[in-house]
Amino acid sequence: MVRTIIKTLLKLILYPFRIIIKLLISFFKRLKFSIAFKISTTYVLLYIVIIMIAALTTTVGYFLLEIRKFENTVITNDVEYIVKNFPEVRNIKVRDSDYNSVEIYDENLNTYFSTGRHGKYVSSILLVIEKILFDNEYIYSGAFSYRNSDYYLNISYPVGEILKDAWRISFVVLISGALGLLFIIPIVVSTSYKLIGPIKNMTEITKTITVNNINTRLDIKDAQDELKELSQTFNEMMDRIEGGYKIQQQFVSDASHELRTPIAVIKGYVNMLDRWGKNDKAVLEESIEAIKNETDNMQDLIEKLLFIARSDRSTLNFTKEDFRIMSILNEIEKETKMIDKEHKLYFDFYHDAIIYGDKMQIKQAIRIIIDNAMKFTPPGGHIMVSGFIEDDYYVIKVKDTGIGIKKEDLDKIFDRLYRAEESRSKAIGGHGLGLSIAKIILLGHKGKIRVRSKFGKGSEFSLLFPYLQSQF
């Protein structure tokens, strides 16, 4: 029974504290997660600070004004009376005044006269403020001369009534400010939620963006200032994402198309073998040769796609070392002359240089450009490969007299799986990935690639690699 009563009493006593704790928890939760609540709280706190400053400045201002009036009337008269009757200061006791005490000090600050208080000379503003706040006394400090000697004066006055009036004014200002909160809070809350309204709309719109409606954009008509800039930045970001997504979709579609053809060819030959090619040696050999060619074609495509995928994931590694560029240029010249008997080939390497890079990848990039020149240059045409130093780069230039590239295609030739109409014939072959891979290799070595072409007249590709040291 006693325990039950004690528990009940404890609950009653702790109930207000629990309510306060819950309110504080709720307050800090909202302060943490709600921007509108943060804005409202900030404005309300700012208003409270302003009211407190107003109350303080009003109180201090009123007090100083009253003290100044008191000095100009009562204190001035008292000081004149004291100085006039000095050194017969006993007459001061007879004068009817409002002071509490009078103390006079000589030039060494020793007490010369006191009406009953013996203390130190007060001249510091901090000591004056301390006496006002704790003793409700205002101490006037001054100095005068008598017979070539300096004397110092302290007169203390009661200022309790002035302080009471000042506190009353402060109280009135604080009460007025508190009443003003009843009007300020609804306005602040309404304004805060209105301010973050566009942000809420942005949030709702962004929640709806998926792969199926990636073209959704934020409405910037009602947005202002920083919110408008934020909306524009978001829309620009979504434009880039949508562009990249479309390129990725096109890349997947083109890759699927490229793979579909060799798979269809392989499937056709397999079906033909299954029906009647098992016993026909000519059909069997033709099918095996076709399947081997298409398999090699698929393997080449897949390896190129994997190379590009590693580059996209930033997992493509180059095994870099210092080497003489002429070493791979001589190899390329020998190999090209060995496999190409249909074109007139010219190789002129004017300079040698030491390059820091992946030797095999750089060789691959050069081979890609030369292979393209061989593909798109008719038999009997000219292919000229040169190497020389220009400024801070070693330049490898491949020039041909082939079919060239149309002006509208120049900006697209480095796109993945892109092939101009003139290069889509089965005889030319290829997947449209070579130039993309060459560009990746060049960028991986902080190099550049330049293209000049005139349709029907030929093309000129320049590969620029930074070099460490020239070798003449």
Order of alpha helices (4+ residues) and beta strands (2+ residues): alpha-alpha-alpha-beta-beta-alpha-beta-beta-alpha-alpha-alpha-alpha-beta-alpha-beta-beta-alpha-beta-beta-alpha-beta-beta-beta
